[in-house]
Amino acid sequence: MSTVTAFYPIGTPGIPWGEVERAEWVSRQTRQRSYESEVLSVIERLRSRFDVEEYGRLDYGPDTYPLMAIRSRDWRDDLPVVLITGGVHGYETSGVHGALQFVGQRAEDYAGRVNLLVAPCVSPWAYERIHRWNPNAVDPNRSFRDDSPAEEAAALMRLVAPVRDRVLMHMDLHETTDTDESEFRPALAALEGKPFEPGEIPDGFYLVDDSENPHSEFQQKVIEAVEQVTHIAPADDNGEILGSPMAARGVIQYPLKQLGLCASVTSAPYRTTTEVYPDSPRATPEQCNAAQVAAVCAGIDYALAHQ
């Protein structure tokens, strides 16, 4: 039994967490960076060129977080909508800053062609604590469903609801990090009362397509664009990435809606989740942000050409 207890410091092996364990977990989380100075201040500087709105507010203990979205200023009902989301997992830094970099540097290239709706930091509490979950130990990216247990997910669904059937493309920007293996997967196993089974972190960028509605050519065009910026993750010795077979080079597939993933929040024909690897010795934070921007632009370009 001692070998089982060693993998996470909270909980009893084989028993799912209750309120006591969740409270212990949240008591260990500390603010490590500022949503206000690193995210809200950047959004504020974009107000002169884009419409900015507060689409919800999270009240967690003493902390309150406005949830912000950025829209095209020239919004037109006859244009398709492109949805970009980042920071659904708050610790995945380039998802947040890649989304903001896209808005600041490239969004105006698409003026008059698409309506852009960008939610750059869906989970600000987790952004500040560099964590995957919200303070209720709930993963927002498994919570995009009716009666969502995560207010982060519920707020985004309310934002998107008026346009969900007009979305041409949705790209959800993520990272896969070394801490997935050292912290987040062990924590999840402990929370669920399951044994922790070590895995392998892929070295490089990859995409997650929808197994229920795959668009292989779209995914490959994104891979080709990102490859100009950073390297693409190879398959492991089993021909897989994180236990999933490679559907194509740099692409795996999940049932997005069944898993309650953010990329299932619309009925867009073109959907994907990006996964950058920031811990690679072959990638810098700047490259990770640039890879997210390249992915977004390639995805929009393809979607517009094939709508």
Residue pairs with C-beta under 8 A, 6 or more apart in sequence:
1 13
4 13
4 14
4 195
5 13
7 186
7 189
7 190
7 195
7 196
8 186
8 187
8 189
8 190
8 196
10 17
10 21
10 24
10 25
10 28
10 187
10 190
11 17
11 21
11 190
11 191
11 193
12 193
13 193
13 195
14 193
15 193
16 191
16 192
16 193
17 25
17 137
17 190
17 191
17 193
21 190
21 191
22 136
22 137
25 137
25 187
25 191
26 135
26 136
26 137
29 129
29 131
29 135
30 129
31 128
31 129
32 128
32 129
32 130
33 127
33 128
33 130
34 128
35 65
35 121
35 124
35 127
35 128
39 68
39 87
39 96
39 100
39 120
39 121
39 124
39 127
40 66
40 68
42 100
42 104
43 52
43 68
43 70
43 100
43 120
44 52
46 52
46 70
46 100
46 103
46 104
49 73
49 108
50 70
50 71
50 72
50 73
50 103
50 107
51 70
51 71
51 72
51 73
51 75
52 68
52 69
52 70
52 71
53 68
53 69
53 71
54 66
54 67
54 68
54 69
55 67
55 68
55 69
55 119
55 155
55 156
55 158
55 159
56 66
56 67
56 151
56 155
56 156
56 158
56 159
57 64
57 65
57 66
57 67
58 64
58 65
58 67
58 124
58 125
58 151
58 152
58 155
60 125
60 134
60 135
61 135
63 125
65 124
65 125
67 119
67 121
67 122
67 124
67 152
67 155
67 156
68 119
68 120
68 121
69 117
69 118
69 119
69 159
70 103
70 116
70 117
70 118
70 119
70 120
71 115
71 116
71 117
71 118
72 107
72 110
72 111
72 114
72 115
72 116
72 117
73 111
74 111
74 112
75 115
76 112
76 115
79 112
79 113
79 114
79 115
80 114
80 115
80 166
80 167
80 168
80 303
80 304
80 307
81 114
81 115
81 116
81 117
81 163
81 166
81 167
81 168
82 110
82 114
82 115
82 116
82 117
82 167
82 168
82 169
82 170
82 300
82 303
83 117
83 118
83 119
83 160
83 163
83 167
83 169
83 170
83 171
83 265
83 266
83 268
84 99
84 102
84 116
84 117
84 118
84 119
84 120
84 170
84 171
84 173
84 296
85 99
85 118
85 119
85 120
85 122
85 156
85 170
85 171
85 172
85 173
85 262
85 265
86 92
86 95
86 96
86 97
86 98
86 99
86 100
86 118
86 119
86 120
86 121
86 122
86 172
86 173
86 292
87 95
87 96
87 99
87 120
87 121
87 122
87 123
87 124
87 126
87 127
87 173
88 95
88 122
88 123
88 140
88 141
88 152
88 153
88 172
88 174
88 262
89 95
89 123
89 126
89 132
89 139
89 140
89 141
89 174
89 175
90 96
90 121
90 122
90 123
90 124
90 125
90 126
90 127
90 128
90 129
90 130
90 131
90 132
91 126
91 127
91 129
91 130
91 131
91 132
91 175
91 177
91 179
92 173
92 174
92 175
92 177
92 276
93 175
93 278
93 285
93 288
94 173
94 175
94 276
94 278
94 285
94 288
94 289
94 291
94 292
95 172
95 173
95 174
95 175
95 274
95 276
95 292
96 120
96 121
96 127
96 173
97 289
98 173
98 276
98 288
98 289
98 290
98 291
98 292
98 293
98 296
99 118
99 119
99 120
99 121
99 173
99 292
99 296
100 120
101 289
101 290
101 292
101 293
102 118
102 292
102 293
102 296
102 297
103 116
103 118
103 120
105 293
106 293
106 296
106 297
107 116
107 118
109 297
110 116
110 300
113 304
114 168
114 300
114 304
115 163
117 159
117 160
117 163
119 156
119 159
121 127
122 140
122 152
122 153
122 156
122 262
123 134
123 140
123 152
125 134
125 135
126 132
126 133
126 134
126 140
131 184
132 139
132 184
132 187
133 139
133 140
133 187
134 140
134 150
134 151
134 152
136 149
136 150
137 191
138 149
138 150
139 150
139 188
140 150
140 152
140 153
140 262
141 153
141 174
141 260
141 261
141 262
142 259
142 260
142 261
143 149
143 150
143 152
143 153
143 154
143 260
144 153
144 156
144 157
144 260
144 261
144 262
144 264
144 265
145 260
148 154
148 157
148 260
153 260
153 262
156 262
156 265
157 265
160 167
160 265
160 266
163 266
164 265
164 266
164 267
165 266
165 267
167 266
167 267
167 268
168 268
168 269
168 270
168 303
168 304
168 307
169 268
169 269
169 270
169 271
169 299
169 300
169 303
170 263
170 265
170 266
170 268
170 270
170 271
171 263
171 271
171 272
171 273
171 274
171 295
171 296
171 299
172 261
172 262
172 263
172 271
172 272
172 273
172 274
173 273
173 274
173 276
173 292
173 295
173 296
174 273
174 274
174 275
174 276
175 275
175 276
175 277
175 278
175 288
176 201
176 202
176 206
176 242
176 275
176 276
176 277
177 201
177 277
177 278
177 279
178 201
178 279
180 201
181 198
181 199
181 200
181 201
185 196
185 199
186 196
189 195
189 196
189 197
190 196
199 242
199 243
200 236
200 242
201 277
201 279
202 233
202 234
202 236
202 241
202 242
202 275
202 277
203 231
203 233
203 234
203 277
203 280
203 282
204 230
204 231
204 232
204 233
204 234
204 250
204 277
204 280
204 282
205 223
205 226
205 227
205 230
205 231
205 232
205 233
205 250
205 274
205 275
205 276
205 277
205 291
206 232
206 233
206 241
206 250
206 251
206 252
206 275
207 219
207 222
207 223
207 250
207 251
207 252
207 272
207 273
207 274
207 275
207 295
208 251
208 252
208 253
208 254
208 256
208 261
208 263
208 272
208 273
208 275
209 215
209 216
209 219
209 247
209 251
209 252
209 253
209 254
209 271
209 272
210 253
210 254
210 255
210 256
210 257
210 263
210 264
210 271
210 272
211 253
211 254
211 255
211 256
212 255
212 256
212 257
212 258
213 269
213 271
214 247
214 253
215 269
215 270
215 271
216 247
216 248
216 251
217 302
218 270
218 272
218 299
218 302
218 303
218 306
219 247
219 248
219 250
219 251
219 272
220 248
220 249
220 251
221 298
221 299
221 301
221 302
222 272
222 274
222 295
222 298
222 299
222 302
223 232
223 248
223 249
223 250
223 251
224 298
225 294
225 295
225 297
225 298
226 232
226 274
226 291
226 294
226 295
226 298
228 294
229 287
229 290
229 291
229 294
230 276
230 280
230 282
230 283
230 287
230 288
230 290
230 291
231 280
231 282
231 283
232 249
232 250
233 241
233 250
233 275
233 277
235 241
235 246
239 245
239 246
240 246
240 252
241 252
242 252
244 252
244 253
244 254
245 252
246 252
247 253
254 261
256 263
256 264
256 271
256 273
257 264
261 273
262 273
263 271
263 272
263 273
264 271
269 303
270 299
270 302
270 303
270 306
272 295
272 299
274 291
274 292
274 295
276 283
276 288
276 291
276 292
277 283
277 288
278 285
278 288
283 291
